[in-house]
Amino acid sequence: MIRARTPGWAGRNYLLLTAAAIVTNLGTHGALIAAAFAVIQSGGDGGDVGLVAMARTLPLVLFLLIGGAIADRVPRHRVMVAANALNCVSQAVFAVLVLTGEARLWHMMLLTALCGTGQAFFSPAAEGMLMSSVDGEQASRAFAVFRMAMNGAGIGGAALGGALIAAFGPGWVLAIDAAAFAVAGGLRAFLDVRHVAERAPGGGLLADLREGWDEFVGRSWLWAIVAQFAVVVALVGAAESVYGPLVARDELGGARPWGLALAAFGVGTLGGAILMARWKPRRMLLVGTLGVFPIALPSAALAVPLDVVGLSVAMFVSGVAIEVFGVCWMTTLHQEIPEEKLSRVSAYDWFGSTAMLPLSTALAGPAESVFGRSNALWGSATVIVLVTALVLLVPDVRNLTRRTKQVTGSEPDAAGVTAAAGAPTVGAPTVAAMHAGGAPSPGALSVGGASPAGSPQPEAVEGAGSADAEGTVRGHG
């Protein structure tokens, strides 16, 4: 009966991956808000929120390259299930401590660090798994549907999470996220990988990492955009995971309006996915980079600060923009990077894009004390605009074009790119997602879906024990 209602290109693995992504997005978009308010509820200040966010992103940065190399060696679905199990346990313990009033700062830092470790291994593996789940001729349509499902779940998760926090407190939202990881891990355990050819081990882990590095540095457009996102993700992460919840508490009325603003970001990513499912710009990187400029809007809106309506409009526009970037970024990776090296290149993408995030979130509190919250936010918005303008000076960013046919003979897929990458979410780039639960790398920044360098990884930003920008930007899986 179920099979009769699904299109022919939606096979078993695709349906399982999409269902798991919906479940985890419902949980993590709410948990992204809950983690920040759990710190505030325990008596923490902006510096404490930043430390918890740093605790999640530091292991993410440290283990991403290893995770990418392993994902090109070990069956990817096993890596994904193990990461989901780790995130489930850490979130469950986090929830219990918050509900019993026993959560201390070091508890929250340790548990969110475990979440970041799980994401470091999950993200590179998830990208390859989704791409192998659909037929090449139908990849564009399949990935577009996947992204729309993810973004829709993110919208509901953010809005529901904010309401539940206001009504019952953050602990129950964290518990729901733990249950979501358990369900998603169970679904992924049933993935059929018999059709996936075994990968030759190559010359060892270090040799694999060197090969991925050669692919990365050999393309000026790749390392330039990743360098750009190292700055963008760091600034968006601090703005959305640290300053956003504080502005919501002091100026907007608490978690509920913040949840609505994040939901507006999700609506924007959904609109962007629909747009990019129909629009295939010829100069992909040029269009994608132009789409990064509006990502500065949420920081500016928080700096004023605008009321919840104005902030929601800014978040909506940035959501559309990040999805434009994410799809263009993933399409470029899909066209230019060999499939057998995609996880390793994706890992360098994530690594470069998130490398400065631990430092930026840790320094957000002190920066607020020295410069003031509004000045810090205005500075973030200004720097995002400047570094994005600099990237346009790279010739390959302006001139790289979509090929009519890929080397493999299949048509490059724009929509699919968004879904596969990973990234980003910048949990923060929704301000909160970019990254708060998700941050943007070039992939990450696709909040709603971008993979490290801007592309949204299928499930990249899942696992949020703390608000992290990178999830947002990349988009949750």
C-alpha positions as CSV (number, residue, x, y, z in Angstrom):
1,M,0.0,0.0,0.0
2,I,2.8,2.4,1.0
3,R,4.8,1.5,-2.1
4,A,1.8,2.2,-4.4
5,R,1.6,5.8,-3.1
6,T,5.3,6.6,-3.7
7,P,7.0,7.6,-7.0
8,G,9.1,5.0,-8.7
9,W,12.4,6.8,-7.9
10,A,11.7,6.8,-4.1
11,G,13.3,3.5,-3.2
12,R,13.6,1.9,0.2
13,N,16.8,3.7,1.2
14,Y,15.6,7.0,0.1
15,L,12.4,6.7,2.1
16,L,14.2,5.6,5.2
17,L,16.7,8.4,4.9
18,T,14.0,11.0,4.4
19,A,11.9,9.7,7.3
20,A,14.9,9.7,9.6
21,A,15.8,13.3,8.5
22,I,12.2,14.5,9.2
23,V,12.3,12.9,12.7
24,T,15.7,14.4,13.6
25,N,14.9,17.8,12.3
26,L,11.8,18.0,14.4
27,G,13.9,17.2,17.5
28,T,17.1,19.1,16.8
29,H,15.5,22.4,15.8
30,G,13.7,22.5,19.1
31,A,16.7,21.3,21.1
32,L,18.8,24.0,19.5
33,I,16.7,26.6,21.4
34,A,16.3,24.4,24.5
35,A,20.1,24.1,25.1
36,A,20.6,27.8,25.2
37,F,17.7,28.4,27.5
38,A,18.8,25.5,29.7
39,V,22.0,27.4,30.3
40,I,20.2,30.6,31.0
41,Q,17.7,28.8,33.3
42,S,20.5,27.4,35.4
43,G,21.7,30.9,36.1
44,G,24.3,31.2,33.2
45,D,25.1,34.4,31.4
46,G,26.1,35.1,27.8
47,G,29.6,33.8,28.5
48,D,28.3,30.5,29.7
49,V,26.0,30.1,26.7
50,G,29.1,30.7,24.5
51,L,31.2,28.1,26.5
52,V,28.5,25.4,26.0
53,A,28.3,26.2,22.3
54,M,32.2,26.1,22.1
55,A,32.2,22.7,23.8
56,R,30.1,21.3,21.0
57,T,32.0,22.8,18.1
58,L,35.5,22.0,19.4
59,P,35.3,18.2,19.0
60,L,33.4,18.7,15.7
61,V,36.5,20.6,14.4
62,L,38.9,18.1,15.9
63,F,37.3,14.9,14.6
64,L,35.8,16.0,11.2
65,L,38.8,15.0,9.1
66,I,39.0,11.6,10.8
67,G,35.3,11.2,10.3
68,G,35.6,12.0,6.6
69,A,38.4,9.5,6.0
70,I,36.5,6.7,7.9
71,A,33.3,7.4,6.0
72,D,35.2,6.6,2.8
73,R,36.4,3.3,4.3
74,V,33.7,1.9,6.7
75,P,30.1,1.3,5.6
76,R,28.5,4.7,5.9
77,H,25.2,3.5,7.4
78,R,27.1,2.0,10.4
79,V,28.9,5.3,11.1
80,M,25.5,7.1,10.9
81,V,23.8,4.7,13.3
82,A,26.6,4.8,15.8
83,A,26.6,8.6,15.8
84,N,22.8,8.7,16.3
85,A,23.2,6.3,19.3
86,L,25.9,8.6,20.9
87,N,23.7,11.7,20.4
88,C,20.6,9.9,21.8
89,V,22.4,9.0,25.0
90,S,24.1,12.4,25.5
91,Q,20.8,14.2,24.9
92,A,18.9,11.9,27.2
93,V,21.4,12.5,30.1
94,F,21.3,16.2,29.3
95,A,17.5,16.2,29.6
96,V,17.5,14.3,32.9
97,L,19.9,16.7,34.5
98,V,17.9,19.7,33.4
99,L,14.6,18.2,34.5
100,T,16.0,17.4,37.9
101,G,17.6,20.8,38.3
102,E,21.1,19.2,38.6
103,A,22.6,20.5,35.4
104,R,25.9,22.3,36.0
105,L,27.9,24.1,33.4
106,W,30.6,21.4,33.2
107,H,27.8,18.8,32.7
108,M,26.3,20.7,29.8
109,M,29.8,21.3,28.2
110,L,30.7,17.6,28.4
111,L,27.4,16.4,27.0
112,T,27.3,18.9,24.1
113,A,30.9,17.9,23.4
114,L,29.7,14.3,22.9
115,C,27.1,15.6,20.5
116,G,29.7,17.5,18.5
117,T,31.8,14.3,18.3
118,G,28.8,12.4,16.9
119,Q,28.2,15.0,14.3
120,A,31.8,15.0,13.2
121,F,31.5,11.3,12.2
122,F,27.9,11.5,11.0
123,S,28.1,14.4,8.6
124,P,30.6,13.1,6.0
125,A,29.0,9.7,6.1
126,A,25.5,11.0,5.5
127,E,26.4,12.9,2.4
128,G,27.5,9.9,0.4
129,M,24.7,7.7,1.7
130,L,22.0,10.0,0.4
131,M,23.6,10.4,-3.0
132,S,23.7,6.7,-3.5
133,S,20.1,6.2,-2.6
134,V,18.5,7.6,-5.8
135,D,18.9,7.1,-9.6
136,G,21.1,9.7,-11.3
137,E,18.4,10.7,-13.7
138,Q,16.0,11.5,-10.8
139,A,18.5,12.9,-8.3
140,S,17.4,16.5,-8.7
141,R,13.8,15.8,-8.0
142,A,14.6,13.4,-5.2
143,F,16.9,15.8,-3.5
144,A,14.5,18.6,-3.8
145,V,11.8,16.6,-2.1
146,F,14.3,15.6,0.6
147,R,15.2,19.2,1.3
148,M,11.6,20.3,1.4
149,A,10.8,17.6,3.9
150,M,13.7,18.5,6.0
151,N,12.9,22.2,5.9
152,G,9.3,21.6,6.7
153,A,10.2,19.5,9.7
154,G,12.6,22.2,10.8
155,I,9.9,24.8,10.7
156,G,7.6,22.7,12.8
157,G,10.4,21.8,15.2
158,A,11.5,25.3,15.9
159,A,8.0,26.6,16.4
160,L,6.9,23.7,18.6
161,G,10.2,23.8,20.5
162,G,9.8,27.4,21.4
163,A,6.2,26.8,22.6
164,L,7.1,23.7,24.6
165,I,10.0,25.5,26.3
166,A,7.7,28.4,27.3
167,A,5.1,26.0,28.6
168,F,7.2,23.2,30.2
169,G,10.8,24.2,30.2
170,P,13.8,23.1,28.1
171,G,14.3,19.7,29.7
172,W,11.3,18.1,27.9
173,V,12.4,19.4,24.6
174,L,15.9,17.8,25.1
175,A,14.2,14.6,26.0
176,I,12.1,14.7,22.8
177,D,15.4,15.2,20.8
178,A,16.9,12.1,22.4
179,A,13.9,10.1,21.5
180,A,14.1,11.4,17.9
181,F,17.7,10.2,17.6
182,A,16.7,6.8,18.8
183,V,14.0,6.5,16.2
184,A,16.2,7.9,13.4
185,G,19.0,5.5,14.3
186,G,16.6,2.6,14.2
187,L,15.4,3.6,10.7
188,R,18.9,4.0,9.4
189,A,19.8,0.5,10.8
190,F,17.5,-0.9,8.1
191,L,19.3,0.7,5.2
192,D,20.1,-1.8,2.4
193,V,23.8,-1.4,1.4
194,R,24.2,-4.5,-0.6
195,H,24.3,-2.4,-3.8
196,V,27.2,-0.3,-2.5
197,A,30.5,-1.6,-3.8
198,E,33.2,-2.2,-1.2
199,R,35.8,0.5,-1.1
200,A,39.5,-0.3,-1.4
201,P,41.2,0.7,1.8
202,G,44.0,2.5,-0.1
203,G,47.3,3.4,1.6
204,G,46.1,4.1,5.1
205,L,44.3,6.9,6.9
206,L,47.0,9.5,6.5
207,A,47.3,8.7,2.8
208,D,43.5,9.2,2.5
209,L,43.7,12.5,4.3
210,R,46.6,13.7,2.0
211,E,44.6,12.7,-1.1
212,G,41.6,14.7,0.2
213,W,43.8,17.6,0.9
214,D,45.3,17.6,-2.6
215,E,41.7,17.7,-4.0
216,F,40.9,20.6,-1.7
217,V,43.8,22.9,-2.3
218,G,43.9,22.2,-6.0
219,R,40.7,24.2,-6.6
220,S,40.9,28.0,-5.9
221,W,37.1,28.3,-5.7
222,L,36.9,25.6,-3.1
223,W,39.4,26.8,-0.6
224,A,38.4,30.4,-1.1
225,I,34.8,29.8,-0.2
226,V,35.7,27.6,2.7
227,A,38.0,30.3,4.0
228,Q,35.1,32.8,3.6
229,F,32.8,30.5,5.6
230,A,35.3,30.1,8.3
231,V,34.6,33.7,9.1
232,V,30.9,33.8,8.2
233,V,30.1,30.6,10.3
234,A,32.1,31.9,13.3
235,L,30.3,35.2,13.3
236,V,26.8,33.8,12.6
237,G,27.4,31.1,15.2
238,A,28.2,33.7,17.9
239,A,25.3,35.9,16.9
240,E,22.7,33.2,16.8
241,S,23.8,30.8,19.5
242,V,24.8,33.4,22.1
243,Y,23.4,36.8,21.3
244,G,20.1,35.6,19.8
245,P,18.7,33.9,22.9
246,L,19.9,36.8,25.1
247,V,18.2,39.4,22.9
248,A,15.0,37.2,22.9
249,R,15.1,37.1,26.7
250,D,15.8,40.8,27.2
251,E,13.9,42.4,24.3
252,L,11.4,40.0,22.7
253,G,9.8,38.2,25.6
254,G,11.6,34.8,25.8
255,A,11.8,31.5,24.0
256,R,8.4,31.6,22.1
257,P,9.2,34.7,19.9
258,W,12.7,33.3,19.3
259,G,11.1,30.0,18.2
260,L,8.9,31.9,15.8
261,A,11.9,33.8,14.3
262,L,13.7,30.5,13.8
263,A,10.5,29.1,12.2
264,A,10.5,32.0,9.8
265,F,14.0,31.1,8.8
266,G,12.8,27.6,8.2
267,V,10.0,28.9,5.9
268,G,12.6,30.8,4.0
269,T,14.7,27.7,3.5
270,L,11.7,25.9,2.3
271,G,10.9,28.7,-0.2
272,G,14.5,28.7,-1.3
273,A,14.4,24.9,-1.9
274,I,11.3,25.3,-4.0
275,L,13.0,28.1,-6.0
276,M,16.2,26.1,-6.6
277,A,14.3,23.0,-7.7
278,R,13.1,25.1,-10.7
279,W,16.0,27.5,-11.2
280,K,19.4,26.2,-12.4
281,P,21.7,29.2,-12.7
282,R,24.5,28.8,-15.2
283,R,27.2,30.5,-13.0
284,M,26.5,28.5,-9.9
285,L,29.2,29.9,-7.6
286,L,28.6,33.5,-8.6
287,V,24.9,33.2,-7.8
288,G,25.6,31.2,-4.6
289,T,28.1,33.8,-3.3
290,L,25.7,36.7,-4.0
291,G,23.2,34.7,-1.9
292,V,25.6,35.0,1.1
293,F,25.2,38.7,1.5
294,P,21.7,38.5,3.1
295,I,23.0,36.2,5.7
296,A,24.2,39.3,7.5
297,L,20.6,40.5,8.0
298,P,19.7,38.5,11.2
299,S,22.8,39.9,13.0
300,A,21.8,43.4,12.0
301,A,18.2,42.8,13.0
302,L,19.4,41.6,16.5
303,A,21.7,44.6,16.8
304,V,18.8,47.2,16.4
305,P,17.0,45.1,17.8
306,L,13.9,44.8,15.6
307,D,10.7,43.4,17.0
308,V,9.7,39.8,16.4
309,V,8.1,40.7,13.1
310,G,11.1,42.5,11.7
311,L,13.5,39.8,13.0
312,S,11.3,37.1,11.4
313,V,11.4,38.9,8.0
314,A,15.2,39.1,8.2
315,M,15.4,35.4,9.1
316,F,13.1,34.5,6.3
317,V,15.2,36.4,3.7
318,S,18.4,34.8,5.0
319,G,16.8,31.4,4.9
320,V,16.0,31.8,1.2
321,A,19.5,33.1,0.6
322,I,21.3,30.3,2.3
323,E,19.3,27.7,0.4
324,V,20.3,29.4,-2.9
325,F,23.9,29.2,-1.8
326,G,23.5,25.6,-0.5
327,V,22.0,24.3,-3.7
328,C,24.6,26.0,-5.9
329,W,27.4,24.8,-3.7
330,M,26.3,21.2,-3.6
331,T,25.7,21.2,-7.4
332,T,29.2,22.4,-7.8
333,L,30.7,19.7,-5.6
334,H,28.6,17.1,-7.3
335,Q,29.9,18.2,-10.7
336,E,33.5,18.8,-9.8
337,I,34.5,16.3,-7.1
338,P,34.9,12.5,-7.7
339,E,32.3,10.5,-5.7
340,E,34.9,8.3,-4.0
341,K,36.6,11.4,-2.6
342,L,33.5,13.4,-1.6
343,S,33.4,12.5,2.1
344,R,37.0,13.5,2.5
345,V,36.6,16.8,0.6
346,S,33.4,17.4,2.6
347,A,35.3,16.8,5.8
348,Y,37.9,19.5,4.8
349,D,35.0,21.7,3.9
350,W,33.3,21.2,7.3
351,F,36.6,21.5,9.1
352,G,37.6,24.8,7.5
353,S,34.2,26.3,7.8
354,T,33.9,25.5,11.5
355,A,37.5,25.9,12.6
356,M,36.9,29.4,14.1
357,L,33.5,28.6,15.6
358,P,34.7,27.4,19.0
359,L,36.8,30.5,19.5
360,S,34.0,32.9,18.3
361,T,31.4,31.4,20.6
362,A,33.8,31.4,23.6
363,L,34.7,35.1,23.0
364,A,31.1,36.2,22.3
365,G,30.5,36.9,26.0
366,P,33.7,38.9,26.6
367,A,33.1,40.8,23.3
368,E,29.7,41.8,24.6
369,S,31.3,43.1,27.8
370,V,34.0,45.1,25.9
371,F,32.1,46.5,22.9
372,G,28.4,46.1,23.9
373,R,26.0,43.6,22.4
374,S,24.7,45.9,19.7
375,N,28.2,46.9,18.5
376,A,29.3,43.3,18.4
377,L,26.4,42.4,16.2
378,W,26.8,45.3,13.9
379,G,30.5,44.4,13.5
380,S,29.5,40.8,12.7
381,A,27.1,41.9,9.9
382,T,29.8,44.3,8.4
383,V,32.5,41.6,8.3
384,I,30.2,39.1,6.7
385,V,29.5,41.6,3.9
386,L,33.2,42.4,3.4
387,V,34.5,38.8,3.3
388,T,31.8,37.8,0.8
389,A,32.8,40.7,-1.4
390,L,36.4,39.6,-1.3
391,V,35.5,36.1,-2.6
392,L,34.0,37.6,-5.7
393,L,37.5,38.6,-6.7
394,V,38.4,35.0,-7.3
395,P,38.1,34.3,-11.0
396,D,36.8,30.7,-10.7
397,V,34.1,31.9,-8.3
398,R,32.8,34.3,-11.0
399,N,33.3,32.1,-14.0
400,L,32.8,28.4,-13.1
401,T,29.7,27.3,-15.0
402,R,27.3,24.4,-15.0
403,R,28.0,21.7,-17.5
404,T,25.2,20.5,-19.7
405,K,26.2,16.9,-18.9
406,Q,28.3,15.7,-16.0
407,V,31.4,13.6,-16.6
408,T,29.3,10.6,-15.6
409,G,26.7,11.5,-18.3
410,S,24.1,12.4,-15.8
411,E,22.6,15.8,-15.6
412,P,23.9,17.9,-12.7
413,D,21.3,18.4,-10.1
414,A,20.8,21.6,-8.3
415,A,18.2,20.7,-5.8
416,G,20.0,17.5,-4.9
417,V,23.0,19.4,-4.1
418,T,21.4,21.1,-1.2
419,A,20.4,17.9,0.4
420,A,23.5,16.1,0.1
421,A,26.0,18.4,1.3
422,G,26.5,18.9,4.6
423,A,25.7,21.2,6.0
424,P,26.2,24.0,8.0
425,T,22.8,23.9,8.6
426,V,25.6,27.2,10.6
427,G,23.1,25.0,13.2
428,A,23.7,28.7,13.0
429,P,22.7,30.3,10.0
430,T,19.2,30.6,10.8
431,V,20.7,32.7,13.1
432,A,20.2,30.2,15.6
433,A,20.3,27.4,13.3
434,M,23.3,28.6,11.6
435,H,24.4,26.2,12.9
436,A,21.8,27.4,17.1
437,G,21.5,24.0,16.4
438,G,23.3,24.3,13.2
439,A,26.0,26.2,11.8
440,P,27.1,27.0,8.3
441,S,30.1,25.9,6.6
442,P,30.1,26.8,3.1
443,G,28.3,23.7,3.5
444,A,27.3,24.5,6.9
445,L,25.9,27.7,6.1
446,S,23.2,26.4,4.1
447,V,21.3,26.4,7.0
448,G,18.6,24.8,6.4
449,G,20.7,22.9,4.5
450,A,24.2,23.4,3.4
451,S,27.1,21.4,3.6
452,P,30.4,22.6,4.6
453,A,31.1,25.1,2.2
454,G,27.7,26.0,1.9
455,S,26.1,22.8,1.1
456,P,23.5,21.3,3.2
457,Q,24.3,17.9,4.3
458,P,21.6,15.5,4.4
459,E,21.7,15.2,8.1
460,A,24.5,17.3,8.9
461,V,23.4,19.2,11.7
462,E,21.7,16.8,13.8
463,G,22.7,16.4,17.2
464,A,22.5,19.5,19.0
465,G,23.0,19.6,22.6
466,S,23.7,23.2,22.3
467,A,22.8,25.9,20.1
468,D,25.3,26.0,17.3
469,A,25.4,28.1,14.3
470,E,26.8,25.6,12.1
471,G,23.8,23.4,12.2
472,T,21.6,26.1,11.0
473,V,23.6,27.1,8.2
474,R,24.0,23.7,7.0
475,G,20.7,22.4,7.5
476,H,19.7,19.5,9.6
477,G,19.6,16.0,8.6
